[in-house]
Amino acid sequence: MMDNLDDKVLFVVDYLSPPSGCGVINRRDGSTLLLQHAGCKPEILGGSFDEVLCIDSDMGVEYEKGNEEVISVLKREGVEYVYDHDLAEQHEVGSSYIELDKFIELTRFYY
């Protein structure tokens, strides 16, 4: 069974329509980082997130390169779990909260 997520660093994938970016990192201290990519970086209202970071790649054009940039940011930020209901359901993971190593394995499946 999964640990209590209250004290974990969590990345929540953004499936909103339209999306704000790739997703949001929720840090232990309660601060948030919106992760965007070159193909999805709409203007964000000030104060919505503590930090906004945009990777250089357009995930819709250069998925492999963009995904590796996202993975690098997630690792650097100490992300432990990723909330991605769609990916979890597609790969029958059993929980929408996926450990980072498993998330990396599943997203690299596509290249």
C-alpha positions in Angstrom: 0.0 0.0 0.0 1.1 3.5 -0.7 2.5 5.9 1.9 0.6 8.9 3.2 1.2 11.5 0.6 0.9 14.5 2.9 4.7 14.7 3.4 5.7 13.6 -0.2 6.7 15.7 -3.2 3.9 15.1 -5.8 3.7 15.9 -9.5 0.1 16.2 -10.8 -0.2 15.8 -14.6 -2.4 18.5 -16.2 -5.3 17.1 -18.3 -7.4 20.3 -18.1 -8.8 21.7 -21.3 -7.0 23.9 -22.1 -4.0 22.8 -20.0 -1.8 25.3 -18.1 1.2 23.1 -18.9 2.6 19.6 -18.2 1.5 19.6 -14.6 2.2 21.0 -11.1 4.8 20.0 -8.6 3.5 20.2 -5.0 6.4 20.6 -2.7 6.7 19.6 1.0 6.6 23.2 2.1 3.3 23.7 0.3 4.7 25.7 -2.5 3.9 24.9 -6.1 5.8 24.8 -9.4 3.9 24.8 -12.7 5.9 22.9 -15.3 5.2 24.1 -18.9 6.6 23.2 -22.3 7.3 25.2 -25.4 4.1 24.0 -27.0 1.9 24.8 -24.0 2.8 27.9 -22.1 -0.3 30.1 -21.7 -0.2 33.2 -19.6 -0.8 32.4 -15.9 -2.5 34.7 -13.5 0.0 36.1 -11.0 -0.1 34.3 -7.7 -1.6 31.1 -9.1 1.7 29.2 -8.6 4.8 30.0 -6.6 7.0 29.3 -9.6 6.6 28.7 -13.3 9.3 26.7 -15.3 9.1 26.1 -19.0 11.2 23.4 -20.6 12.7 24.1 -24.1 11.0 21.3 -26.0 7.5 21.2 -27.4 6.0 17.9 -26.0 3.7 17.6 -29.0 6.6 17.7 -31.5 9.6 16.3 -29.6 8.0 14.0 -27.1 11.1 12.0 -26.3 13.4 15.0 -25.7 10.6 16.8 -23.8 9.9 13.9 -21.6 13.5 13.5 -20.7 13.5 17.2 -19.8 10.4 16.7 -17.6 12.0 13.7 -15.9 15.1 15.7 -15.2 13.0 18.5 -13.5 11.0 15.9 -11.5 14.2 14.3 -10.2 15.8 17.6 -9.4 12.7 18.7 -7.5 12.7 15.4 -5.5 9.3 14.2 -6.8 8.4 10.9 -5.2 4.9 10.3 -6.7 3.1 11.3 -9.9 -0.7 11.6 -10.0 -1.7 10.5 -13.5 -5.1 8.7 -13.7 -5.0 8.2 -17.4 -1.6 6.6 -17.6 -2.3 4.5 -14.5 -5.5 3.2 -16.1 -3.9 2.6 -19.5 -1.1 0.5 -17.9 -3.3 -1.0 -15.2 -1.0 0.2 -12.4 -3.7 -0.1 -9.7 -3.5 3.4 -8.4 -3.5 6.9 -9.9 -0.5 7.7 -7.7 2.5 6.3 -9.4 6.0 6.1 -7.9 8.4 8.3 -9.9 10.5 5.3 -11.1 7.4 3.6 -12.4 6.2 6.8 -14.1 9.5 7.2 -15.9 9.4 3.5 -17.1 5.8 4.0 -18.3 6.5 7.3 -20.2 9.6 5.9 -21.8 7.5 3.0 -23.1 6.5 5.2 -26.0 10.0 5.6 -27.4 
